[in-house]
């Protein structure tokens, strides 16, 4: 199982700001398999190398997968505007 960490204090604040029961359930699935179909997909362009998944109609999380250390590193959480 993977553990979830954050890249910065800002990412940690965003992460906990949006954490609720619905998000927590999906995070448990993500910790088991960070590439699971929660709308998870690899990003392209300036965010190449990162992954994104959705937790609701307009809540997204951008993260990186560290298979060696079994970590999901959260970079940001928010609406679709986080891609800009």
C-alpha positions as CSV (number, residue, x, y, z in Angstrom):
1,X,0.0,0.0,0.0
2,X,1.2,3.5,-0.8
3,X,1.2,6.4,1.6
4,X,0.2,9.9,0.8
5,X,2.5,12.8,1.3
6,X,2.5,16.4,0.2
7,X,5.2,18.3,-1.6
8,X,4.7,21.6,0.3
9,X,2.9,23.2,3.2
10,X,0.6,24.8,0.7
11,X,-0.3,21.4,-0.8
12,X,-0.8,20.0,2.6
13,X,-3.3,22.8,3.5
14,X,-5.2,22.4,0.2
15,X,-5.3,18.6,0.8
16,X,-6.9,18.9,4.2
17,X,-9.1,21.7,3.2
18,X,-10.9,19.5,0.7
19,X,-10.8,16.2,2.7
20,X,-14.2,14.8,3.5
21,X,-15.8,11.4,3.8
22,X,-16.2,11.0,0.0
23,X,-12.7,12.1,-0.7
24,X,-11.3,9.9,2.1
25,X,-12.9,6.8,0.6
26,X,-11.4,7.5,-2.8
27,X,-8.0,8.1,-1.3
28,X,-8.1,4.7,0.4
29,X,-8.6,3.2,-3.1
30,X,-5.8,5.4,-4.5
31,X,-3.4,4.2,-1.7
32,X,-4.0,0.6,-2.8
33,X,-3.4,1.4,-6.5
34,X,-2.4,5.0,-7.5
35,X,-3.3,4.3,-11.1
36,X,-6.8,3.1,-10.3
37,X,-9.7,4.4,-12.4
38,X,-10.8,7.4,-10.4
39,X,-10.4,9.4,-13.5
40,X,-6.7,8.9,-12.9
41,X,-4.6,9.7,-15.9
42,X,-1.1,10.8,-16.9
43,X,-0.7,14.5,-17.6
44,X,1.0,16.0,-20.7
45,X,2.7,19.2,-21.6
46,X,4.2,21.3,-18.8
47,X,2.8,18.7,-16.2
48,X,4.3,15.7,-18.0
49,X,5.3,13.1,-15.4
50,X,2.5,13.9,-13.1
51,X,-0.9,12.2,-12.6
52,X,-4.3,13.7,-12.0
53,X,-7.5,12.2,-10.6
54,X,-10.9,13.6,-9.8
55,X,-12.8,13.4,-6.5
56,X,-16.0,15.1,-7.7
57,X,-17.5,17.3,-10.3
58,X,-14.8,20.0,-10.0
59,X,-12.2,18.7,-7.5
60,X,-8.9,17.5,-8.9
61,X,-5.6,16.4,-7.4
62,X,-2.2,16.5,-9.2
63,X,0.3,14.0,-7.8
64,X,3.4,12.1,-8.6
65,X,3.8,8.4,-8.0
66,X,7.0,7.2,-6.3
67,X,6.9,3.4,-6.8
68,X,10.3,2.8,-5.1
69,X,9.2,4.4,-1.8
70,X,5.5,3.6,-2.2
71,X,4.5,7.2,-2.0
72,X,1.8,9.3,-3.7
73,X,3.2,12.9,-3.5
74,X,0.4,15.5,-3.7
75,X,1.4,18.7,-5.5
76,X,-1.9,20.5,-5.5
77,X,-5.6,20.0,-5.0
78,X,-8.4,22.2,-6.4
79,X,-10.7,22.9,-9.3
80,X,-9.7,22.5,-13.0
81,X,-7.9,25.9,-12.6
82,X,-5.0,24.0,-11.0
83,X,-3.9,23.0,-14.5
84,X,-3.2,26.6,-15.5
